[in-house]
Amino acid sequence: MANFTTHIAVGTLVSGALATVTLAADVVHPENLIAVTMAGVLGSVLPDIDLKDSRPSRAFFGGLAVFFSFVALFTTAGKYSIAEMMLLWLGTLLFVRYVVKWIFHQMSYHRGIWHSWLAAFFCALATAAFYYWVLKRNDGVAWLAGGFMLAGYLTHLVLDEIYSVDIMDTRIKASFGTALKVLDMKHPGHSIAMAAAVALAYLVTPPTRTFVEGMSSKPMWSSLQSRALPANQNVWFGYDIRNIGNSIPALAKRANTAIVPAAAPQGNPISTGTVEPKAKPE
């Protein structure tokens, strides 16, 4: 299988490409695009949480422990003494970090249900719900984050399958077919549990109307198609590539001069995004 560095590098590349297209299409506010892109990067390493000593597993349960420990602290503030609240905070932190992690790894194995389409959809739905209910993003942004999570997750599974083919020895490894599967046929109970989790996650997801209408907007797709390449395909970054040899001295001279900030472009500005409601005038 691919190692952590490869997964994070390819996941970042795929998420970055999707973010570039998303920004060009004016789908979402630039300030929300960072949070959405991070969901894709996280998805590219999340399937390896079932690997006991992997960095994704340690980071996931570590973050989960911190989150739930502070949830326990804030929900009991004022009800107990300082000593009791500190014990509750520390107990929750250690319980999630070690006990929950241990239970999870006793019930899972590598290349099991977490390496499946079913798990990918669960994580996408859970991400949409998390962005909507916890991070308080609007429903369109929440579903966009879920889409990025799904793309990153599937990138991980595809990459593992690619690494299952030994091109140099022209053979297919025994692990081929275990990473990109619909569900886990070896452990039907795990598949049933994940299917139930998908159903429950869907029940708490935000409405889809804003996202569907935004992503199916004809003007948005037309604008994106028109901006895919420069209007004049011989001119890139303001320079005619047919005369690039003659432009090198001019570029060198320009690099040694002070740069004056250019005026903001008037055409096709980044505004509110097609999956975010426009701000109401006060």
C-alpha positions as CSV (number, residue, x, y, z in Angstrom):
1,M,0.0,0.0,0.0
2,A,1.0,3.6,-0.3
3,N,2.7,5.2,2.7
4,F,1.5,8.2,4.7
5,T,3.7,10.7,2.9
6,T,2.3,9.5,-0.5
7,H,-1.3,9.6,0.7
8,I,-1.0,13.1,2.1
9,A,0.9,14.4,-1.0
10,V,-1.6,13.0,-3.5
11,G,-4.5,14.0,-1.3
12,T,-3.3,17.6,-1.1
13,L,-2.7,17.6,-4.9
14,V,-6.3,16.4,-5.6
15,S,-7.9,18.7,-3.0
16,G,-5.8,21.7,-4.3
17,A,-7.0,21.0,-7.9
18,L,-10.6,20.8,-6.7
19,A,-10.2,24.0,-4.7
20,T,-8.8,25.8,-7.7
21,V,-11.8,24.8,-9.8
22,T,-14.1,25.7,-6.9
23,L,-12.6,29.2,-6.5
24,A,-12.7,29.8,-10.3
25,A,-16.3,28.9,-10.4
26,D,-17.1,31.2,-7.5
27,V,-18.9,28.4,-5.7
28,V,-17.9,29.4,-2.2
29,H,-16.4,32.3,-0.2
30,P,-12.6,32.2,-0.3
31,E,-12.5,32.2,3.5
32,N,-14.6,29.1,3.6
33,L,-12.6,27.4,0.9
34,I,-9.7,26.6,3.3
35,A,-11.9,24.7,5.7
36,V,-13.5,22.8,2.8
37,T,-10.1,21.9,1.3
38,M,-8.9,20.6,4.6
39,A,-11.8,18.1,4.6
40,G,-10.4,16.7,1.4
41,V,-6.9,16.4,2.8
42,L,-8.2,14.7,5.9
43,G,-10.2,12.3,3.8
44,S,-7.0,11.2,2.0
45,V,-5.5,9.7,5.1
46,L,-8.7,8.8,7.2
47,P,-9.1,5.2,5.9
48,D,-5.9,4.3,7.7
49,I,-7.4,4.9,11.2
50,D,-8.0,1.1,11.3
51,L,-4.2,0.7,11.3
52,K,-3.3,0.6,15.0
53,D,0.0,2.4,15.0
54,S,-0.6,4.7,12.0
55,R,-0.3,8.5,12.3
56,P,-3.9,9.0,11.1
57,S,-5.1,6.7,13.9
58,R,-3.1,8.5,16.6
59,A,-4.0,12.0,15.3
60,F,-7.7,11.1,14.9
61,F,-8.2,9.6,18.4
62,G,-6.0,12.3,19.9
63,G,-8.2,15.0,18.3
64,L,-11.3,13.2,19.3
65,A,-10.2,12.9,22.9
66,V,-9.5,16.7,23.1
67,F,-12.8,17.5,21.5
68,F,-15.0,15.3,23.8
69,S,-13.0,16.3,26.9
70,F,-13.8,19.9,26.4
71,V,-17.4,19.1,25.5
72,A,-17.6,17.4,28.9
73,L,-16.0,20.3,30.6
74,F,-18.2,23.0,29.1
75,T,-21.4,21.1,29.6
76,T,-20.7,20.6,33.3
77,A,-19.3,24.1,34.0
78,G,-20.8,25.5,37.3
79,K,-22.2,22.1,38.4
80,Y,-19.1,20.7,40.1
81,S,-16.1,22.0,41.9
82,I,-12.9,22.9,40.1
83,A,-11.3,19.6,41.2
84,E,-14.2,17.6,40.0
85,M,-14.3,19.3,36.6
86,M,-10.5,18.7,36.2
87,L,-11.0,15.0,37.0
88,L,-13.9,14.8,34.5
89,W,-11.9,16.6,31.8
90,L,-8.9,14.4,32.3
91,G,-10.9,11.2,32.6
92,T,-12.8,11.9,29.4
93,L,-9.5,12.7,27.6
94,L,-7.8,9.5,28.7
95,F,-10.9,7.4,28.1
96,V,-11.4,8.4,24.5
97,R,-7.7,8.5,23.7
98,Y,-6.9,5.1,25.0
99,V,-10.0,3.0,25.9
100,V,-12.2,4.0,22.9
101,K,-9.2,3.6,20.6
102,W,-8.4,0.2,22.0
103,I,-12.1,-0.9,21.6
104,F,-12.1,0.4,18.1
105,H,-9.0,-1.5,17.1
106,Q,-10.3,-4.7,18.7
107,M,-13.4,-4.5,16.5
108,S,-11.6,-3.5,13.3
109,Y,-8.8,-4.6,11.1
110,H,-6.7,-3.0,8.3
111,R,-8.3,-3.1,4.9
112,G,-11.6,-3.9,6.4
113,I,-14.8,-1.9,6.3
114,W,-12.9,1.4,6.5
115,H,-11.5,0.7,3.1
116,S,-14.9,0.7,1.3
117,W,-17.3,2.9,-0.6
118,L,-19.7,2.5,2.3
119,A,-17.2,4.0,4.8
120,A,-16.4,6.8,2.3
121,F,-20.1,7.8,2.1
122,F,-20.4,7.7,5.9
123,C,-17.4,10.0,6.4
124,A,-18.8,12.4,3.7
125,L,-22.2,12.6,5.5
126,A,-20.6,12.9,8.9
127,T,-18.5,15.8,7.6
128,A,-21.5,17.6,6.2
129,A,-23.3,17.2,9.5
130,F,-20.2,18.3,11.5
131,Y,-19.6,21.5,9.4
132,Y,-23.3,22.4,9.7
133,W,-24.1,21.7,13.3
134,V,-20.7,22.2,15.0
135,L,-18.8,24.6,12.8
136,K,-22.0,26.5,12.0
137,R,-21.4,26.7,8.2
138,N,-24.4,27.1,6.0
139,D,-25.8,24.0,4.3
140,G,-24.2,24.6,0.9
141,V,-20.7,24.9,2.4
142,A,-21.3,21.8,4.6
143,W,-22.2,19.7,1.7
144,L,-19.3,21.0,-0.3
145,A,-17.0,19.9,2.6
146,G,-18.7,16.5,2.5
147,G,-17.9,16.3,-1.3
148,F,-14.3,17.2,-0.7
149,M,-14.1,14.5,2.1
150,L,-15.5,11.9,-0.3
151,A,-13.0,12.8,-3.1
152,G,-10.1,12.6,-0.7
153,Y,-11.3,9.4,0.8
154,L,-11.7,7.7,-2.6
155,T,-8.3,9.0,-3.6
156,H,-6.8,7.1,-0.8
157,L,-8.6,3.9,-1.8
158,V,-7.7,4.2,-5.4
159,L,-4.0,4.9,-4.5
160,D,-3.9,1.8,-2.4
161,E,-5.2,-0.3,-5.3
162,I,-2.6,1.2,-7.6
163,Y,0.1,0.2,-5.2
164,S,-1.2,-3.3,-5.2
165,V,0.0,-3.7,-8.8
166,D,3.7,-4.4,-9.0
167,I,4.6,-3.0,-12.4
168,M,8.2,-3.9,-12.3
169,D,7.6,-7.6,-11.7
170,T,4.4,-7.5,-13.8
171,R,2.3,-9.2,-11.1
172,I,-0.7,-8.3,-8.9
173,K,-0.2,-8.5,-5.1
174,A,-2.4,-10.4,-2.8
175,S,-3.8,-7.1,-1.4
176,F,-5.3,-6.2,-4.8
177,G,-9.1,-5.7,-4.5
178,T,-9.1,-5.2,-0.7
179,A,-8.8,-1.4,-0.7
180,L,-11.5,-0.2,-3.2
181,K,-14.6,-2.3,-2.4
182,V,-18.3,-1.5,-1.9
183,L,-18.4,-3.2,1.5
184,D,-16.6,-5.8,3.6
185,M,-17.8,-9.3,2.5
186,K,-15.5,-11.1,5.0
187,H,-17.2,-9.5,8.0
188,P,-20.9,-8.9,7.1
189,G,-21.5,-7.6,10.6
190,H,-19.1,-4.7,10.0
191,S,-20.9,-3.9,6.8
192,I,-24.3,-4.0,8.4
193,A,-23.1,-1.7,11.2
194,M,-21.6,0.8,8.7
195,A,-24.8,0.8,6.6
196,A,-26.7,1.6,9.8
197,A,-24.2,4.4,10.5
198,V,-24.7,5.8,7.0
199,A,-28.5,5.9,7.6
200,L,-28.1,7.6,10.9
201,A,-25.6,10.1,9.6
202,Y,-28.0,11.0,6.7
203,L,-30.7,11.8,9.2
204,V,-28.7,14.6,10.8
205,T,-27.3,16.1,7.6
206,P,-28.3,19.6,6.5
207,P,-30.8,20.3,3.7
208,T,-29.4,19.7,0.2
209,R,-31.4,22.3,-1.8
210,T,-28.8,25.1,-1.7
211,F,-26.0,22.8,-2.7
212,V,-27.9,21.1,-5.5
213,E,-29.1,24.4,-6.9
214,G,-25.7,26.0,-6.6
215,M,-23.8,23.1,-8.3
216,S,-26.4,22.8,-11.1
217,S,-26.3,26.5,-11.9
218,K,-25.9,26.9,-15.7
219,P,-24.3,30.3,-15.5
220,M,-21.7,28.9,-13.1
221,W,-20.8,26.0,-15.4
222,S,-20.8,28.4,-18.4
223,S,-18.4,30.8,-16.7
224,L,-16.2,27.9,-15.6
225,Q,-16.0,26.5,-19.1
226,S,-15.1,29.9,-20.5
227,R,-12.3,30.4,-18.0
228,A,-10.8,26.9,-18.4
229,L,-8.1,28.3,-20.7
230,P,-6.9,31.8,-21.5
231,A,-9.2,33.6,-24.0
232,N,-6.1,33.9,-26.3
233,Q,-4.4,30.5,-26.0
234,N,-1.1,32.0,-27.1
235,V,-1.0,34.4,-24.2
236,W,-0.3,32.9,-20.7
237,F,0.2,35.1,-17.6
238,G,0.1,38.1,-19.9
239,Y,2.9,37.0,-22.2
240,D,2.8,35.7,-25.7
241,I,4.4,32.3,-25.5
242,R,5.4,32.5,-29.2
243,N,7.7,35.3,-28.4
244,I,9.0,34.1,-25.0
245,G,12.6,34.2,-26.2
246,N,12.4,37.9,-26.9
247,S,10.6,38.5,-23.6
248,I,13.3,37.1,-21.3
249,P,15.4,40.3,-21.2
250,A,12.2,42.4,-20.5
251,L,11.2,40.0,-17.7
252,A,14.7,40.3,-16.1
253,K,14.4,44.1,-16.3
254,R,10.9,44.1,-14.8
255,A,12.1,41.9,-11.9
256,N,14.6,44.6,-10.8
257,T,12.0,47.3,-10.7
258,A,9.5,48.2,-8.0
259,I,6.2,46.4,-8.4
260,V,3.1,48.6,-8.4
261,P,0.0,46.8,-7.2
262,A,-2.5,46.3,-10.0
263,A,-6.1,47.5,-9.7
264,A,-8.6,44.9,-8.8
265,P,-10.2,43.3,-11.9
266,Q,-13.7,44.5,-12.7
267,G,-14.9,41.5,-14.5
268,N,-16.1,38.2,-12.8
269,P,-15.2,39.2,-9.2
270,I,-15.3,36.6,-6.5
271,S,-18.6,37.4,-4.8
272,T,-20.8,35.3,-2.5
273,G,-20.5,31.9,-4.2
274,T,-23.3,29.8,-5.7
275,V,-23.6,27.6,-2.6
276,E,-23.7,30.4,-0.1
277,P,-26.6,32.8,0.5
278,K,-26.0,36.4,-0.4
279,A,-25.7,38.8,2.6
280,K,-28.9,40.7,3.2
281,P,-28.5,44.5,3.0
282,E,-28.7,46.2,6.4
